[in-house]
Amino acid sequence: MSKRSIKITISFCLACALIGILWRRPIPGETLLLDFFRGDTRIEKGMWSIDIYQIRKVVRFQIVAWSVLIASVAGWHLLPGRIRRFWRERSFEVLMIAACSTALFVLMWRIAYEGTWWYPIAKIMTRPGSVPIYGHRLLWVWLADAVKFFAPSLSYAACFYLSQIPPIVLTVWIMGPWSGVFVGREIRWIGQVLAVLLLSVTFEYFTFFDISIVFFYALCLYLLRKQKYPAFVAALGFATLNHENAMFLIPVAAFETFKDRRLCIALTAMSALVHFGVRAILQLVLPLHRHMDWGYWVNLYDIFGDPKHFGVGVLSFVFWWAAAATNWRSADAFLRKTAIIFPLLIASTFLFGQFHEARQFDAAIPVLVGFILSGVNAANAQSFQESEVKGCKAAPHAAESVYNGRITA
């Protein structure tokens, strides 16, 4: 289409949209439309009712919606090519974040439920000091409190759902840069999809902190990998407000910087100071008389006491761990050091958690994604080398310099 035709189309669509918004009189042919829509099966069976006012509302809405959509698509083609290319690349990233975030939120909304006697949302929001250690996991509880303050008519459950939108979006977003470390920017969205898949099997009962554990671990590991140590310490402090298992990031930092003793001591000391300082402040402001729930006997006997529940929980993550382990040789040195998180999570779950809850291992999700994508990257590299070798065999003289430069280097 020519630019003139596109402009005419846009003008016509916008005019239709404006008429649809402003029109308040009867719509021509609305009686015929009413008779037509009465043929809908639900209306025939009396499940739904229909009247002329509904017809008017629906017709106006459809005219406005489709007119704006067509005008937007047409307007896109009026933009210069460089602008379209710029936004086409970035719109894919934004749309992937939106798609994965929406999927994660819908899954949580449909699958999860409120643990009314062990994790009651209203009690956490109004009297967090009356519960055990999770009464100090307040980062997103404060956001829910703010929502309740500005919209007191909302239920506590609605405030909870709204408070989980930011951590969901942040989790999906950070999995992009973290995954890009292993497979590059072009296909880093694979890590975001994997994160949604891995988190989907952990949903059980509502918590304010589980999803954002993945965000903070991915963020802190990414900052540590990029050697942005002050930002790492700051992120660790916020992670402590979300969940006390942020302390497991401290030995990871020590392990990573061990060869530089001065840096290792400084980073470990500062991280520990921030982490335990935040926890001490929380205890002073909001004293808890019960800091932990021991679970070592239940975890030992759970396989006999409730084998079905235990089996479903363990099977939700054990094969992912095994698949990641097969890529150990493909992973770089940094990622191998982060694997210390696995035994730490196992030990803490044995002492204080429950193995049948896959959510206990959310912190390992960024590491799992890293190992899996390392395997993908290694497979791509091997395929590239094999194709180069075949090319060299077909034309050895022409490809000799390429072969020496890309494979034997």
C-alpha positions in Angstrom: 0.0 0.0 0.0 1.1 3.6 -0.7 1.6 6.0 2.1 -1.5 7.9 1.0 -3.6 4.8 1.2 -2.3 4.0 4.7 -3.1 7.6 5.9 -6.6 7.3 4.5 -7.0 4.0 6.3 -5.8 5.4 9.6 -8.1 8.4 9.3 -11.1 6.3 8.5 -10.4 3.9 11.4 -9.9 6.7 13.9 -13.1 8.4 12.7 -15.0 5.0 13.3 -13.5 4.7 16.7 -14.5 8.3 17.6 -18.1 7.6 16.4 -18.2 4.4 18.5 -17.1 6.3 21.6 -19.5 9.2 21.2 -22.6 7.4 19.7 -25.4 7.1 22.2 -28.4 6.7 19.9 -29.9 3.4 18.6 -27.7 1.5 16.2 -29.1 0.8 12.7 -30.1 -2.8 12.4 -29.8 -3.6 16.1 -33.2 -5.5 16.0 -31.8 -7.9 13.4 -28.7 -8.3 15.4 -30.7 -9.1 18.5 -32.6 -11.8 16.6 -29.3 -13.2 15.2 -27.6 -13.4 18.6 -30.5 -15.1 20.2 -29.5 -18.2 18.2 -26.5 -18.6 20.5 -26.8 -22.0 22.3 -26.4 -20.5 25.8 -29.1 -18.0 25.2 -31.5 -20.7 23.7 -30.9 -22.8 26.8 -31.6 -19.9 29.2 -28.1 -19.9 30.6 -27.5 -16.3 29.4 -30.0 -13.4 28.8 -29.7 -10.7 26.1 -31.3 -7.3 25.5 -31.0 -4.4 23.1 -28.7 -2.5 25.5 -26.1 -5.3 25.5 -26.2 -5.2 21.7 -25.4 -1.5 21.6 -22.6 -1.9 24.2 -21.0 -4.8 22.3 -21.2 -3.2 18.9 -19.7 0.1 20.0 -16.9 -1.7 21.8 -16.1 -3.9 18.8 -16.0 -0.9 16.4 -13.7 1.0 18.7 -11.4 -1.9 19.4 -10.9 -3.1 15.9 -10.6 0.4 14.5 -7.8 1.3 16.9 -6.1 -2.0 16.2 -6.1 -1.5 12.4 -5.0 2.1 12.8 -2.1 1.0 15.0 -1.0 -1.6 12.5 -1.2 0.8 9.6 0.6 3.5 11.6 3.5 1.1 12.3 4.2 1.0 8.5 4.5 4.8 8.3 7.4 4.7 10.7 11.0 4.9 9.2 12.6 1.6 8.7 15.4 2.2 11.3 12.8 2.9 14.0 10.8 -0.2 13.1 14.0 -2.3 13.3 15.0 -0.8 16.6 11.6 -1.5 18.2 11.1 -4.9 16.6 14.2 -6.2 18.4 13.2 -4.7 21.7 9.6 -5.5 21.5 10.4 -9.2 21.3 12.2 -9.0 24.6 9.5 -7.0 26.2 6.8 -9.3 24.8 8.6 -12.4 26.1 8.9 -10.9 29.6 5.2 -10.1 29.4 4.2 -13.5 28.1 6.3 -15.4 30.7 5.2 -13.1 33.5 1.5 -13.6 32.6 1.9 -17.4 32.4 3.5 -17.4 35.8 0.9 -15.2 37.4 -2.0 -17.3 35.9 -0.4 -20.5 37.1 -0.1 -19.2 40.6 -3.6 -17.8 40.5 -5.1 -21.2 39.4 -2.9 -23.6 41.3 -1.9 -22.0 44.6 -4.1 -21.7 47.6 -4.0 -20.0 51.1 -2.6 -22.1 53.9 -5.2 -20.8 56.3 -3.7 -22.2 59.5 0.0 -22.3 58.8 0.4 -19.2 56.5 -2.7 -17.0 56.8 -2.3 -13.9 54.6 -4.3 -11.6 56.8 -2.3 -12.6 59.9 1.0 -12.1 58.1 0.0 -8.6 57.0 -1.5 -7.5 60.3 0.5 -9.4 63.0 3.8 -10.7 61.4 5.4 -11.0 64.9 2.9 -13.6 65.9 4.2 -16.3 63.5 7.6 -18.1 63.4 10.6 -17.1 61.3 8.6 -16.3 58.1 7.2 -13.2 60.0 10.6 -11.6 59.1 10.2 -12.2 55.4 8.5 -8.8 54.9 9.7 -7.3 51.7 6.6 -7.9 49.7 4.3 -8.0 52.7 5.1 -4.3 53.0 3.9 -3.8 49.4 0.7 -5.7 50.2 0.2 -3.5 53.2 0.7 -0.4 51.0 -2.0 -1.7 48.6 -4.3 -2.3 51.5 -3.7 1.2 52.9 -4.6 2.9 49.6 -7.4 0.5 48.7 -8.9 -0.7 52.0 -11.9 -2.2 50.3 -9.7 -4.9 48.7 -9.5 -8.3 50.4 -6.2 -9.5 51.9 -6.0 -12.1 49.1 -6.4 -9.4 46.4 -3.6 -7.4 48.1 -1.4 -10.6 48.0 -2.0 -11.1 44.3 -1.2 -7.5 43.5 2.0 -7.7 45.6 3.2 -10.6 43.6 3.1 -8.9 40.2 6.4 -6.9 40.7 8.4 -10.0 41.9 7.1 -12.1 39.0 8.0 -9.5 36.4 11.4 -8.9 38.0 12.1 -12.6 38.2 11.3 -13.2 34.5 13.3 -10.1 33.5 16.5 -10.9 35.5 16.5 -14.5 34.1 17.2 -12.9 30.7 20.6 -11.2 31.5 21.5 -14.2 33.7 20.8 -16.6 30.8 22.5 -14.4 28.3 25.8 -15.0 30.2 25.7 -18.7 29.0 24.0 -18.5 25.5 24.2 -14.9 24.4 21.6 -12.2 24.0 19.8 -13.8 20.9 18.4 -16.8 22.7 18.5 -15.8 26.3 14.7 -15.9 26.4 15.1 -19.7 26.7 16.2 -19.2 30.3 13.0 -17.2 31.0 10.8 -19.9 29.7 12.8 -22.5 31.7 12.3 -20.4 34.8 8.5 -20.4 34.3 8.5 -24.1 33.8 10.7 -24.8 36.9 8.6 -22.5 39.1 5.3 -23.9 37.9 5.9 -27.2 39.8 6.7 -25.4 43.0 3.3 -23.7 43.5 1.4 -25.0 46.4 0.3 -22.5 49.1 0.6 -18.8 49.1 3.8 -17.2 50.2 5.1 -13.7 49.8 8.7 -14.7 49.2 9.1 -17.8 47.1 9.1 -16.3 43.6 11.4 -13.5 44.6 13.9 -15.9 46.0 14.6 -16.8 42.3 14.9 -13.1 41.5 17.4 -12.3 44.2 19.5 -15.3 43.6 19.7 -14.7 39.9 20.4 -11.0 40.5 23.1 -11.6 43.1 24.8 -14.3 41.1 24.7 -12.1 38.0 26.3 -9.2 39.9 28.9 -11.5 41.4 29.7 -12.9 37.9 30.1 -9.4 36.6 32.4 -8.5 39.6 30.0 -5.7 40.7 30.7 -6.3 44.4 29.1 -3.2 46.0 25.9 -3.9 44.1 26.1 -7.5 45.1 26.2 -6.6 48.8 23.3 -4.1 48.4 21.2 -6.7 46.6 22.1 -9.2 49.4 20.6 -6.8 51.9 17.3 -6.6 50.1 17.3 -10.4 49.6 17.6 -10.8 53.4 14.4 -8.8 53.8 12.8 -11.4 51.5 14.2 -14.6 53.0 17.0 -15.5 55.3 18.4 -18.2 53.0 20.1 -15.2 51.2 23.0 -16.1 53.6 23.9 -19.0 51.3 25.1 -16.4 48.8 27.9 -15.4 51.2 29.8 -18.7 50.9 29.3 -18.5 47.1 30.9 -15.1 47.1 33.8 -16.4 49.3 34.3 -19.4 47.1 34.4 -17.2 43.9 36.9 -14.7 45.3 39.0 -17.1 47.3 42.1 -16.7 45.2 42.2 -13.0 46.0 42.4 -13.2 49.8 42.0 -9.5 50.5 39.0 -9.2 48.2 37.6 -12.5 49.6 37.9 -11.3 53.2 36.4 -7.9 52.5 33.5 -9.1 50.4 32.6 -11.9 52.8 32.9 -9.7 55.9 30.8 -6.9 54.3 28.2 -9.4 53.0 27.9 -11.1 56.4 27.7 -7.7 58.2 24.8 -6.5 55.9 23.0 -9.8 56.1 23.1 -10.3 59.9 22.7 -6.6 60.5 19.4 -6.6 58.6 18.3 -9.6 60.5 19.3 -8.0 63.9 17.3 -4.9 63.0 14.3 -7.0 62.1 14.6 -8.8 65.5 14.8 -5.5 67.4 11.9 -3.9 65.6 9.8 -7.0 65.4 10.8 -9.6 68.0 10.2 -13.2 67.2 10.1 -15.8 70.0 10.2 -18.7 67.6 12.9 -18.6 64.9 12.7 -22.0 63.4 10.6 -25.1 62.9 12.7 -28.3 63.1 11.8 -31.0 60.6 14.6 -33.5 60.6 12.5 -36.5 61.8 9.6 -35.7 59.5 12.0 -35.6 56.6 13.5 -39.0 57.5 10.1 -40.7 57.9 8.2 -38.8 55.3 8.9 -41.4 52.6 7.0 -43.9 54.7 4.5 -41.7 56.3 3.2 -40.0 53.2 4.9 -41.6 50.2 2.6 -40.2 47.6 3.1 -36.6 48.7 6.8 -37.2 49.2 7.2 -38.8 45.7 5.4 -36.0 43.9 7.4 -33.3 45.6 10.8 -35.0 45.0 10.0 -35.9 41.4 9.2 -32.3 40.7 12.9 -31.4 40.8 15.1 -34.4 40.9 15.2 -35.0 37.2 16.0 -31.4 36.6 19.0 -31.7 38.9 20.1 -34.8 37.2 19.8 -33.2 33.7 21.8 -30.2 35.0 24.5 -32.5 36.4 25.1 -34.1 33.0 26.3 -30.6 31.8 28.9 -30.3 34.6 31.8 -30.4 32.1 30.2 -27.8 29.9 29.8 -25.3 32.7 32.5 -22.6 33.4 34.4 -22.3 36.7 32.0 -19.7 38.1 28.9 -21.8 37.6 30.5 -24.8 39.1 31.3 -22.8 42.2 27.6 -21.8 42.5 26.7 -25.5 42.8 27.6 -25.2 46.5 24.0 -23.9 46.8 22.6 -27.4 46.2 24.1 -29.1 49.4 23.3 -26.0 51.4 19.7 -26.2 50.4 19.5 -29.9 51.0 21.0 -29.4 54.5 18.6 -26.5 55.4 15.6 -28.4 54.1 16.5 -31.5 56.1 16.8 -29.4 59.3 14.0 -26.9 58.9 11.9 -27.7 55.8 10.1 -30.5 54.1 11.5 -32.4 51.1 8.0 -33.0 49.7 7.8 -29.2 49.0 9.6 -28.4 45.8 9.5 -24.7 46.7 12.2 -25.4 49.2 14.7 -25.4 46.3 13.6 -22.3 44.4 17.0 -20.7 45.1 18.6 -23.4 42.9 16.6 -22.5 39.8 19.0 -19.9 38.4 21.9 -22.4 38.8 19.9 -25.1 37.1 19.1 -22.8 34.2 22.8 -21.9 34.0 23.9 -25.6 33.8 21.2 -26.5 31.2 22.0 -23.5 29.0 25.7 -24.3 29.3 24.9 -27.7 27.7 22.9 -25.9 25.0 25.9 -23.6 24.3 28.3 -26.5 24.2 26.0 -28.4 21.8 25.8 -25.4 19.5 29.6 -25.0 19.6 30.1 -28.7 18.7 27.6 -28.5 15.8 29.5 -25.4 14.5 32.8 -27.2 14.7 31.5 -30.3 12.9 30.0 -28.1 10.1 33.4 -26.3 9.8 35.2 -29.7 9.6 32.8 -30.9 6.8 33.4 -27.6 5.0 37.1 -28.0 5.2 37.0 -31.6 3.8 34.9 -30.4 0.9 37.3 -27.5 0.1 40.5 -28.0 2.2 42.5 -25.3 0.5 39.8 -22.6 0.6 38.8 -23.4 4.2 42.3 -24.0 5.7 42.6 -20.6 7.3 39.0 -20.7 8.7 39.7 -24.2 10.1 42.9 -23.1 11.8 41.3 -20.0 13.2 38.1 -21.3 14.6 38.7 -24.9 15.7 42.3 -25.4 16.6 42.7 -22.0 18.3 
